Amino acid sequence: MTVQSMFMPEAIYRYMLDTSLRETPVQARLRAETAQLTEAHYQIAPEEGQLLAFLVETIGARRTLDIGTFTGYSALTVALSLPGGGKVVSFDISEGWTALARAAWAEAGVTDRIDLRIGPALDGLDDLIADGGSDSFDFAFIDADKENYAAYYERCLRLVRRGGLIVADNTFWRGRVADPSDRKEKTEAFRAFNAARLEDERVALCMLPVGDGVTLLRRR
């Protein structure tokens, strides 16, 4: 949920994109279209999308979760990185935003790889667990309402197999987590989430200054 990495000098950021970003025309157009929305700041940075794709390919993921679809960039990026028969299960509550996502997915030819489910993500994740989906996913990306991150994470920890990855977005929360004077609810939610992950022996973790901070969690 950040259009570029926030904690990087602009010249270095532009150099990084110029020398490493690989983005299809469909991805670029979707980002440009999303940039016109009032909620454009919900879009992930392109380098963050490329990180997701790299991780998915590295672990050989076939079944993935996308919690917070918005206009579909993360689901599109992951779907493009999956092998034949791979699947992204993506959750959102907005028909409007996901209409843009569906159009981009169709243009990219990955509609058959993305199972979009409209409705509260917690309910959808609980349905997957009830249907026997535990340990059946390889990868999960969490980028939805911030107060529910801990609940999303616990569901993902059940659904993602041992050795699989969970990626949590916005864990720097625009730097507010490091400002002790900021006691807002979302800031406190991220502080609690980050502190709990440090002590969580169920996973290995790595926090990176990509986008607005991403935390990589590998289930042990």
Long-range contacts (C-beta under 8 A, 24 or more apart in sequence): 1-41, 1-42, 1-43, 1-44, 1-68, 1-143, 1-169, 1-170, 1-211, 1-212, 2-41, 2-43, 2-44, 2-45, 2-48, 2-170, 2-174, 2-211, 2-212, 3-35, 3-40, 3-41, 3-43, 3-44, 3-45, 4-45, 4-46, 4-47, 4-211, 5-45, 5-47, 5-48, 5-209, 5-210, 5-211, 6-172, 6-174, 6-175, 6-211, 6-212, 7-172, 7-175, 7-209, 7-213, 8-209, 16-47, 17-46, 17-47, 20-47, 20-50, 21-46, 21-47, 21-50, 22-50, 23-49, 23-50, 24-80, 24-108, 26-76, 26-104, 26-107, 26-108, 27-73, 27-76, 27-77, 27-80, 27-108, 29-104, 29-107, 30-71, 30-72, 30-73, 30-76, 30-100, 30-104, 31-73, 33-71, 33-100, 34-70, 34-71, 34-73, 34-100, 37-71, 39-70, 39-97, 42-70, 43-70, 43-71, 43-73, 44-73, 44-74, 44-143, 44-169, 44-211, 45-210, 45-211, 47-210, 47-211, 48-169, 48-210, 48-211, 48-214, 49-73, 49-74, 49-77, 50-77, 51-208, 51-210, 51-214, 52-77, 52-78, 52-81, 52-141, 52-167, 53-77, 53-78, 53-80, 53-81, 55-139, 55-165, 55-167, 55-216, 56-81, 56-82, 56-138, 56-139, 57-81, 59-138, 59-139, 59-163, 59-164, 59-165, 60-138, 61-86, 61-138, 61-139, 61-164, 61-165, 62-86, 62-87, 62-138, 63-87, 63-89, 63-136, 63-137, 63-138, 63-139, 64-88, 64-89, 64-137, 64-138, 64-139, 64-140, 64-141, 65-89, 65-90, 65-91, 65-125, 65-137, 65-139, 65-140, 65-141, 65-156, 65-159, 65-160, 66-90, 66-91, 66-140, 66-141, 67-91, 67-121, 67-125, 67-140, 67-141, 67-142, 67-143, 67-144, 67-152, 67-156, 68-92, 68-121, 68-141, 68-142, 68-143, 68-144, 68-145, 69-94, 69-97, 69-98, 69-101, 69-116, 70-94, 70-97, 70-98, 70-101, 70-143, 71-97, 71-98, 71-100, 71-101, 71-104, 72-98, 72-100, 72-101, 72-102, 72-104, 72-105, 72-114, 73-104, 74-141, 74-143, 75-101, 75-105, 75-114, 75-116, 76-101, 76-104, 76-105, 76-108, 76-110, 76-114, 78-139, 78-141, 79-105, 79-108, 79-110, 79-113, 79-114, 80-108, 80-110, 82-113, 86-113, 87-113, 87-114, 87-115, 88-113, 88-114, 88-115, 89-115, 89-117, 89-124, 89-128, 89-137, 90-114, 90-115, 90-116, 90-117, 91-117, 91-119, 91-120, 91-121, 91-124, 91-125, 91-144, 92-116, 92-118, 92-121, 92-144, 93-118, 93-119, 93-120, 93-121, 94-118, 121-148, 121-152, 122-148, 122-151, 122-152, 122-155, 125-152, 125-155, 125-156, 125-159, 126-155, 128-155, 128-159, 129-155, 129-158, 129-159, 133-159, 134-158, 134-159, 135-159, 135-160, 135-161, 135-162, 136-161, 137-161, 137-164, 138-164, 138-165, 139-164, 139-165, 139-166, 139-167, 140-164, 140-165, 140-166, 140-167, 141-166, 141-167, 141-169, 142-166, 142-167, 142-168, 142-169, 143-169, 143-170, 146-170, 146-173, 146-186, 146-189, 146-190, 147-185, 147-186, 147-189, 149-189, 149-190, 149-193, 150-189, 150-192, 150-193, 150-196, 153-193, 153-197, 153-217, 157-202, 157-203, 157-219, 160-219, 161-219, 162-219, 162-220, 163-218, 163-219, 164-218, 164-219, 165-216, 165-217, 165-218, 165-219, 166-203, 166-216, 166-217, 166-218, 166-219, 167-214, 167-215, 167-216, 167-217, 168-193, 168-197, 168-214, 168-215, 168-217, 169-211, 169-212, 169-213, 169-214, 170-211, 170-212, 170-213, 170-214, 171-207, 171-212, 171-213, 171-214, 171-215, 172-209, 172-212, 172-213, 173-212, 173-213, 174-212
